[in-house]
Amino acid sequence: MPPSPWLMLIRAPFLLLSIVLVLLGTAVAVYQEVPFSVVNFILALIGLVLLHISVNVLNNYFDYKSGIDKETKKTPFSGGVNVLVDGTINPSTAYGVGLGTLAVGLLIGVYFFRNVGWELLPLVLVGIFSVYFYTPVLSKLGIGEAFAGLGLGTLPVMGAYFVQAGTFNIEALVASIPSWVLTHNLLLLNEFPDAEADKKAGRKHIVITLGKRNAGIYYSFLLIAMYLWIVGAVVLGYMPYPVLISLLTVPKALAAIKGAMHDYDKFEELIPAQGANVQTVLGVHALLAVGFLVASFL
């Protein structure tokens, strides 16, 4: 049985990223013995998932409007979906859903402003900006990956921590840096198959700017640096040693690096590397969260 067109449009499997981001930020707070708020945890989870749905739907809508969706070759991880191109879902309806989920996500943010603290406002504003303007603006300025790393990486982890602790601290920031790299790289590797179509449509991302070979080197450098960051943070006392369990994802990361370095211009051969990349992203986040939770009992 084929998946629901709406599940395809919202890119349902990718919403797991939002879940592990909130789990990580919450786990850092639990490790620091902050009183746990179930309500704030659930609202943060719902809010981030809604914003993630919004960016996925709006990205597909703007790709449809620009014509990119007709040019890209589809993989399970890149190229978008055809539900707007083939008329299965009305584009105007999709746009409305994108705006609606964005609005509800913002309302949850307002709840947190009033009940936890206005210090969260800059994070939410940057997140909202990244959601709506990623495809029509940011992806054409060469900064799309960086903002994706913020909007679906560092900022959600910091936000999930803040709604529990009511403040920010350096340890939470250190724990959120791998999220920036992982989400940045998630987007980066998935841009390889779409580079030619994206260039025709006026996009300017890292793969187009550096070329596929150099972009593969850059991707690999960032991924290796991310693991070194985790080890360094443990050595310097910013993260507890159980988070080193995240190093279990290294084999998957190496598979992704191999694809980025050697199969960057091969459509079919790159797909396993894209899969390994997704597994690395989800695995590192989940295991970092587990590490913090384990450390809270030690």
C-alpha positions in Angstrom: 0.0 0.0 0.0 1.5 3.3 -1.0 2.0 6.0 1.7 -0.6 8.8 2.0 0.1 11.8 -0.2 0.1 14.0 2.9 2.6 11.8 4.7 4.8 12.1 1.6 4.3 15.9 1.5 5.3 16.5 5.1 8.2 14.1 4.7 7.0 12.1 7.7 10.1 10.0 8.3 12.3 13.1 8.5 10.2 14.4 11.4 12.2 12.0 13.6 14.9 14.7 13.6 12.6 17.0 15.6 11.9 14.4 18.2 15.6 13.6 18.9 16.5 17.3 19.0 13.9 17.9 21.7 15.0 14.7 23.5 18.6 15.9 23.5 17.9 19.4 24.9 15.6 17.9 27.6 18.2 15.3 28.5 20.8 18.0 29.1 18.4 19.7 31.5 17.6 16.4 33.3 21.4 15.7 33.7 21.7 19.1 35.3 19.0 18.2 37.8 16.5 20.7 36.5 12.9 20.0 37.6 11.3 18.2 34.6 8.1 19.7 33.2 6.1 17.1 31.2 3.8 19.9 29.8 6.7 21.9 28.5 8.4 18.8 27.0 5.2 17.8 25.1 4.6 21.4 23.9 8.2 21.8 22.8 7.9 18.5 20.9 4.6 19.4 19.2 5.8 22.9 18.4 9.0 21.8 16.7 7.3 19.0 14.8 4.8 21.5 13.5 7.6 23.9 12.4 9.4 21.0 10.8 6.2 20.1 8.9 5.8 23.7 7.8 9.3 23.9 6.4 8.9 20.6 4.5 5.5 21.6 3.0 6.6 25.2 2.2 9.8 23.9 0.6 7.8 21.6 -1.6 5.4 24.4 -2.4 8.1 26.9 -3.4 9.9 24.2 -5.4 6.7 23.5 -7.3 6.2 27.2 -8.0 9.8 27.5 -9.3 9.5 24.4 -11.4 12.4 22.6 -9.7 10.2 19.6 -8.8 9.8 18.9 -12.5 13.6 18.8 -13.0 14.9 16.8 -10.0 15.4 13.1 -10.0 13.8 11.6 -6.9 15.5 9.5 -4.2 14.1 8.5 -0.8 16.2 11.4 0.6 16.3 14.1 -2.0 14.5 15.6 -5.0 11.2 16.4 -3.2 8.0 14.6 -4.0 5.5 14.8 -6.9 2.2 15.2 -5.1 1.9 18.8 -6.1 3.3 18.4 -9.6 0.8 15.6 -10.4 -2.1 17.4 -8.8 -2.7 14.8 -6.0 -2.7 17.7 -3.5 -3.8 21.2 -4.5 -0.8 23.5 -4.2 -2.9 26.3 -2.6 -4.1 23.8 0.1 -0.5 22.8 0.7 0.6 26.4 1.1 -2.3 26.9 3.6 -1.1 23.9 5.6 2.4 25.2 5.6 1.3 28.6 6.9 -1.1 27.0 9.4 1.5 24.7 11.0 3.9 27.7 11.1 1.2 29.8 12.9 0.4 27.1 15.5 4.1 26.5 16.1 4.5 30.3 16.7 1.6 30.3 19.2 3.3 27.6 21.2 6.4 29.8 21.2 4.2 32.7 22.6 3.1 30.4 25.4 6.7 29.8 26.3 7.5 33.5 26.1 4.8 34.2 28.7 5.3 31.3 31.0 9.0 30.6 30.8 10.8 33.6 29.6 11.2 36.1 26.7 14.8 35.1 26.3 13.5 32.4 24.0 12.2 35.0 21.5 15.4 35.4 19.4 15.5 31.6 18.9 11.9 31.4 17.8 12.3 34.4 15.5 15.3 32.9 13.8 13.5 29.6 13.5 10.4 31.2 12.0 12.6 33.1 9.5 14.4 30.0 8.5 11.2 28.0 8.0 9.5 30.5 5.7 12.5 32.0 3.8 14.7 29.0 3.4 13.6 28.1 -0.1 12.7 31.5 -1.6 15.6 33.5 -0.1 18.2 31.6 1.9 18.8 28.8 -0.6 19.7 31.5 -3.2 22.2 33.3 -1.0 24.5 30.4 -0.2 23.5 30.3 3.5 20.7 27.8 3.4 22.7 25.0 5.0 23.9 27.3 7.9 20.4 28.4 8.7 19.1 24.9 8.5 21.7 23.9 11.0 20.4 26.6 13.3 16.7 26.2 12.7 16.6 22.4 12.9 19.8 21.9 14.9 21.3 24.1 17.5 18.3 26.4 18.3 15.8 23.5 19.0 18.2 21.8 21.4 18.8 25.1 23.2 15.1 25.9 23.2 14.2 22.4 24.6 16.7 23.0 27.3 15.4 26.5 28.0 11.8 25.5 28.5 12.9 23.1 31.2 15.6 25.2 32.9 14.3 28.8 32.2 17.9 29.9 31.3 20.8 29.1 29.0 24.2 28.0 29.9 27.5 27.1 28.2 27.0 23.3 28.7 23.8 23.3 26.8 25.4 25.4 24.0 28.3 22.9 23.7 25.8 20.0 23.5 23.9 21.7 20.7 26.9 22.3 18.4 26.9 18.8 17.0 23.3 19.3 16.0 24.3 22.3 13.8 26.9 20.2 12.0 24.6 17.2 11.6 21.6 19.1 10.2 23.8 21.2 8.0 25.4 18.0 6.6 22.0 16.3 6.3 21.0 19.0 3.9 24.4 19.2 2.2 24.7 15.6 1.1 21.1 15.6 -0.1 21.9 18.6 -2.4 24.4 16.6 -4.5 21.8 14.8 -6.7 19.9 18.1 -7.2 22.8 20.4 -7.9 22.2 20.8 -11.7 18.4 21.4 -11.3 19.0 23.8 -8.4 21.5 25.8 -10.4 19.0 26.2 -13.2 16.4 27.5 -10.7 18.8 30.1 -9.3 19.8 28.4 -6.1 23.2 28.9 -4.7 24.2 26.3 -2.2 27.5 24.8 -1.1 27.5 22.0 -3.7 27.0 24.6 -6.5 29.6 27.0 -5.1 32.4 24.5 -4.3 31.6 21.8 -6.8 30.7 18.3 -5.9 34.3 17.1 -5.2 35.2 19.9 -2.9 31.8 19.9 -1.2 32.4 16.2 -0.4 35.7 17.1 1.3 33.9 19.9 3.2 31.2 17.5 4.3 33.7 15.0 5.5 35.7 17.6 7.4 32.7 18.8 9.3 31.5 15.3 10.2 35.0 14.4 11.6 35.2 17.7 13.4 31.8 17.0 15.0 33.1 13.8 16.5 36.2 15.5 17.7 34.0 18.2 19.3 32.2 15.5 21.3 35.4 13.9 22.5 36.9 17.3 23.3 33.8 18.4 25.3 34.0 15.2 27.4 37.8 15.7 28.0 37.2 19.4 29.0 34.3 18.5 31.3 31.5 20.2 29.3 29.7 16.8 28.7 29.6 13.6 30.8 31.6 10.6 29.6 28.5 8.4 28.8 27.8 10.6 25.8 30.8 8.9 24.1 28.3 6.1 23.3 27.5 8.4 20.3 30.8 7.2 18.8 29.0 3.9 18.0 27.7 5.8 14.9 31.2 6.2 13.5 30.8 3.3 11.0 27.7 4.8 9.5 29.5 8.2 9.3 32.4 6.6 7.5 30.0 5.1 5.0 28.5 8.5 4.4 32.0 10.0 4.0 33.0 7.3 1.6 30.0 8.2 -0.6 30.6 11.9 -0.3 34.3 11.5 -1.3 33.9 8.9 -4.0 30.3 8.7 -5.3 29.6 12.4 -5.3 28.7 12.4 -9.0 27.0 9.0 -9.2 23.3 9.2 -8.7 22.5 5.6 -7.7 25.7 4.9 -5.9 25.2 8.0 -3.6 21.8 6.8 -2.3 23.3 4.4 0.3 25.5 7.2 1.6 22.5 9.4 1.9 20.8 6.7 4.0 23.9 6.3 6.2 23.9 10.1 6.6 20.4 10.0 7.9 21.2 7.2 10.3 24.2 9.1 11.6 22.2 12.2 12.2 19.4 10.4 14.1 21.8 8.0 15.9 24.2 10.7 17.2 21.3 12.8 18.6 19.6 9.8 20.2 22.8 8.4 21.7 23.9 11.8 23.0 20.5 12.0 24.8 20.9 8.5 26.2 24.4 9.5 27.4 23.1 12.5 29.3 20.2 10.5 30.8 22.6 7.7 31.9 24.9 10.3 33.4 22.0 11.7 35.4 21.9 8.4 37.4 25.6 8.2 38.0 
